[in-house]
Amino acid sequence: MTDLLAARLTMAISLGFHIVLAAIGMIMPFLMTIAHYRWLKNKDPECYRLTKAWSKGVAILFATGAVSGTALSFELGLLWPGFMKHAGPIIGLPFSLEGAAFFLEAIALGLFLYGWGKMNPWLHWFAGLLVGCCGVSSGILVVSANSWMNSPAGFRWENGQAFDIDPIAAFFNDAWLSQASHMTFAAFTAVGFAVAGVHAFLWLRGYRDEMHRVALKISLSIGSIFALIMPISGHFSAQDVAERQPIKLAAMEAHFHTSTEAPIIIGGIPNEETMEVDYAIEIPGILSFLAFTDFSAEVKGLEEFPREQWPPVLIVHLAFQVMVGIGSLLAGVALLSFFIMANKREWLFEKNFLILLALCSPLGFIAIEAGWIVTEVGRQPWIIYGIMTTAEALTPVPGQVYHLALFVFLYIVLTILTAWMLWRQLEYSPKMPPPDEKTLKWAFGESS
Amino acid sequence: MTFEIVVFFLLASLFLYALLGGADFGAGILEFVSPGGKDKRFRELASKAIAPVWEANHIWLIIALVILFYAFPDAHVLLATRLHLPMILMLVGILLRGSAFTYRYYDVQQDPKTFKLFSALYHVGSLMVPLFFGIMLATMAGGTMAPESASITVADYFVSWIRPFPFFTGFFVISVFAFLAAAFLQGETKDPDLLSLLDKMLLQAVLAMLICGCLALISAFFYAPLFMNMVFKGWVGPASFIVGSALLPVYFYLKKSRRTWLTRAWASSLLFMILMGFLGVMFPNFIVFADGSVLTLRSSAAPQVVFDTLAVALLAGSMVMFPALYWLLYVFKIKQPEP
């Protein structure tokens, strides 16, 4: 294995591992805040138990996410010093703001998790809300650095050096809005459905605890709202890519030949040699419409670009199909869920619907991973689009395959341990006690 | 002006990481190394003390790293390539400590086998981070790295830091962190048994600090002559050594009074003197190479606009961060805990 491939895989697994935890760390606080609010408002003990049960999971996942996020900030320099040497001064600003947001998030989490009975109950609730707000902010800030790699801005590049650096212009690069919003909505969708699926699964396994009923309603509502926003957000992201990175769009759609009334390709195995897509269903005109809001618009194919600038078409196309497929499926399930919640409440805990939700549980995260594969592999061979190749950014330190092996091992261990710890929490959840006298007195005063 | 602000924040975050993060690592070190660490009551006291704060304390490292790669890209790139291995190993320690601590703290079923596994990972992580942190600092100072322009061989990635001076410095950092933990935990309990246990640990840590500190200096004398030259060139190094040595006995005198915050501040000032001594010796160098050439923060600085934006971001950020940090410490450390 070459050092380049090893380094890319190390980065990929570091990012792939972290993004799941980051999404959970961003969104779970909001779910908790809703349950927490309902407890403080209605004194419903089930909402208290749910808040406590969720917060235990969040504590475990947040800690793992904090350290895997640290790993990413180290890996930037360890793997890509050529990139960091030039990009560091240009995109350091969002990273430093993200550092501040992350700091605030860690403090708010500490206050929320350990502050029961130690501060004003509504201030304590607010600390929980702050965790979510800071989490989403740091996510949005750090995506700015990634979107800059797709749409570099705020500098002039001459003879392999950056001049006239403008960190503010780099920060507000063109791709930021579409990428950051797409990622944020995706996180809400994925976490909402993942949590709903877990509680559906527990219900099916016979944990008929009232707490799970509340949990399922909260998480499914959040997941469903955002699952319906996702296709719109995805559409704007695709239009953005069509304009700025036509080669990435061509790879996503496996669109080899420039054409008007370009078809959308569903499924299929792209063949880079023959420049054909085997076994695909083509619907003419749709790609032109989606990319440029015009059924007869010309969409550039891969043939327009030199071969050495092509990203790996097969990987990008398949990942894109997986992402869009799951997005559409979850949007469908969201519609069904809303129909059930509005008209057929008794179906919500029907066996078949719960099985559907349980099956959907991992899908959102698979879509997020696929989406990152699309954006990262789709940018290859560039690390800074049109400016610097990934190979140029690679560390000169040899033996990166050992680095990869170490981190594959480490992340497998961490994944197993985290999953196992969460499972133990779930098994324990029926025993989660309702609020005791002291807590009730703290939250509601003498009257209760 | 903005250059100085940025350097101040870089050093301040380094100090706060060593102080607050260091004390958290020290709890894991004491648990593993000190004979008293096996005591269940000590473990529970230490875990309860660090659980709400360790994540916030850890972020000072991220802030230092981000300042480094935004404002001093050449320095960051040199560290990440030349000290690639110790940096990876420090990262492994960070991953193990943070996750294993949380798993152990939150495990609902507490069976001895799982407990042993998580404890082992937690201990290894707690030792690795200060060890490799110290190794990196000493290698930057020791004058063993091949110069910037030299062509690098595979061996260079090992021989610059697998040496006595960096390792003894690493052990010294371990003992300093253990000292901070023992000193800070004094204020967390009123149980006389635990307090006498902590007193013992404090003595052990101070002893280890003195031994490792001497060994680091002796090894520097023999194996890092460039560093030793710098030590005796100015007055800052010897002066902070003398002041630091003078602070230590006073600490033991103060400790008798059991005035929590005074003794904690005194222990912190010891770390401050150690860091000041090191930085004073190094100033203005960031890395000293084998041929005597140096890299300074000034020479690796990014364009001015970076410092202007970063200084504003840091000042604005600190308006939020420091009150928030105070809030956290107030709720868990300052306000009297309920009986």
Chai-1 contact restraints between the chains, C-beta under 6 A:
chainA,res_idxA,chainB,res_idxB,connection_type,confidence,min_distance_angstrom,max_distance_angstrom,comment,restraint_id
A,K56,B,Y106,contact,1.0,0.0,6.0,A-B,restraint_1
A,A59,B,Y106,contact,1.0,0.0,6.0,A-B,restraint_2
A,I60,B,T102,contact,1.0,0.0,6.0,A-B,restraint_3
A,I60,B,Y106,contact,1.0,0.0,6.0,A-B,restraint_4
A,A63,B,G98,contact,1.0,0.0,6.0,A-B,restraint_5
A,A63,B,T102,contact,1.0,0.0,6.0,A-B,restraint_6
A,T64,B,S99,contact,1.0,0.0,6.0,A-B,restraint_7
A,A66,B,E55,contact,1.0,0.0,6.0,A-B,restraint_8
A,V67,B,I94,contact,1.0,0.0,6.0,A-B,restraint_9
A,V67,B,L95,contact,1.0,0.0,6.0,A-B,restraint_10
A,V67,B,G98,contact,1.0,0.0,6.0,A-B,restraint_11
A,V67,B,S99,contact,1.0,0.0,6.0,A-B,restraint_12
A,T70,B,I94,contact,1.0,0.0,6.0,A-B,restraint_13
A,A71,B,L91,contact,1.0,0.0,6.0,A-B,restraint_14
A,S73,B,I62,contact,1.0,0.0,6.0,A-B,restraint_15
A,S73,B,L65,contact,1.0,0.0,6.0,A-B,restraint_16
A,F74,B,L91,contact,1.0,0.0,6.0,A-B,restraint_17
A,G77,B,H76,contact,1.0,0.0,6.0,A-B,restraint_18
A,G77,B,A80,contact,1.0,0.0,6.0,A-B,restraint_19
A,L78,B,A80,contact,1.0,0.0,6.0,A-B,restraint_20
A,P81,B,V77,contact,1.0,0.0,6.0,A-B,restraint_21
A,P81,B,A80,contact,1.0,0.0,6.0,A-B,restraint_22
A,P81,B,T81,contact,1.0,0.0,6.0,A-B,restraint_23
A,M84,B,F69,contact,1.0,0.0,6.0,A-B,restraint_24
A,M84,B,V77,contact,1.0,0.0,6.0,A-B,restraint_25
A,K85,B,P73,contact,1.0,0.0,6.0,A-B,restraint_26
A,K85,B,V77,contact,1.0,0.0,6.0,A-B,restraint_27
A,G88,B,F69,contact,1.0,0.0,6.0,A-B,restraint_28
A,G88,B,Y70,contact,1.0,0.0,6.0,A-B,restraint_29
A,G88,B,P73,contact,1.0,0.0,6.0,A-B,restraint_30
A,P89,B,P73,contact,1.0,0.0,6.0,A-B,restraint_31
A,P89,B,A302,contact,1.0,0.0,6.0,A-B,restraint_32
A,P89,B,V306,contact,1.0,0.0,6.0,A-B,restraint_33
A,G92,B,Y70,contact,1.0,0.0,6.0,A-B,restraint_34
A,L93,B,T309,contact,1.0,0.0,6.0,A-B,restraint_35
A,F95,B,V66,contact,1.0,0.0,6.0,A-B,restraint_36
A,S96,B,V66,contact,1.0,0.0,6.0,A-B,restraint_37
A,S96,B,Y70,contact,1.0,0.0,6.0,A-B,restraint_38
A,S96,B,A313,contact,1.0,0.0,6.0,A-B,restraint_39
A,L97,B,A313,contact,1.0,0.0,6.0,A-B,restraint_40
A,G99,B,I62,contact,1.0,0.0,6.0,A-B,restraint_41
A,G99,B,I63,contact,1.0,0.0,6.0,A-B,restraint_42
A,G99,B,V66,contact,1.0,0.0,6.0,A-B,restraint_43
A,A100,B,G317,contact,1.0,0.0,6.0,A-B,restraint_44
A,A100,B,M321,contact,1.0,0.0,6.0,A-B,restraint_45
A,F102,B,I59,contact,1.0,0.0,6.0,A-B,restraint_46
A,F103,B,I59,contact,1.0,0.0,6.0,A-B,restraint_47
A,F103,B,M321,contact,1.0,0.0,6.0,A-B,restraint_48
A,L104,B,A324,contact,1.0,0.0,6.0,A-B,restraint_49
A,A106,B,E55,contact,1.0,0.0,6.0,A-B,restraint_50
A,A106,B,A56,contact,1.0,0.0,6.0,A-B,restraint_51
A,A106,B,I59,contact,1.0,0.0,6.0,A-B,restraint_52
A,I107,B,A56,contact,1.0,0.0,6.0,A-B,restraint_53
A,I107,B,A324,contact,1.0,0.0,6.0,A-B,restraint_54
A,I107,B,L328,contact,1.0,0.0,6.0,A-B,restraint_55
A,G110,B,P52,contact,1.0,0.0,6.0,A-B,restraint_56
A,G110,B,L328,contact,1.0,0.0,6.0,A-B,restraint_57
A,Y114,B,P52,contact,1.0,0.0,6.0,A-B,restraint_58
A,G115,B,V331,contact,1.0,0.0,6.0,A-B,restraint_59
A,K118,B,V331,contact,1.0,0.0,6.0,A-B,restraint_60
A,M119,B,V331,contact,1.0,0.0,6.0,A-B,restraint_61
A,I165,B,P303,contact,1.0,0.0,6.0,A-B,restraint_62
A,I165,B,V305,contact,1.0,0.0,6.0,A-B,restraint_63
A,P167,B,T309,contact,1.0,0.0,6.0,A-B,restraint_64
A,T395,B,T81,contact,1.0,0.0,6.0,A-B,restraint_65
A,V397,B,T81,contact,1.0,0.0,6.0,A-B,restraint_66
A,V397,B,H84,contact,1.0,0.0,6.0,A-B,restraint_67
A,P398,B,V154,contact,1.0,0.0,6.0,A-B,restraint_68
A,L414,B,S99,contact,1.0,0.0,6.0,A-B,restraint_69
A,L417,B,Y103,contact,1.0,0.0,6.0,A-B,restraint_70
A,M421,B,Y103,contact,1.0,0.0,6.0,A-B,restraint_71
A,R424,B,V108,contact,1.0,0.0,6.0,A-B,restraint_72
A,R424,B,Q109,contact,1.0,0.0,6.0,A-B,restraint_73
A,Y428,B,V108,contact,1.0,0.0,6.0,A-B,restraint_74
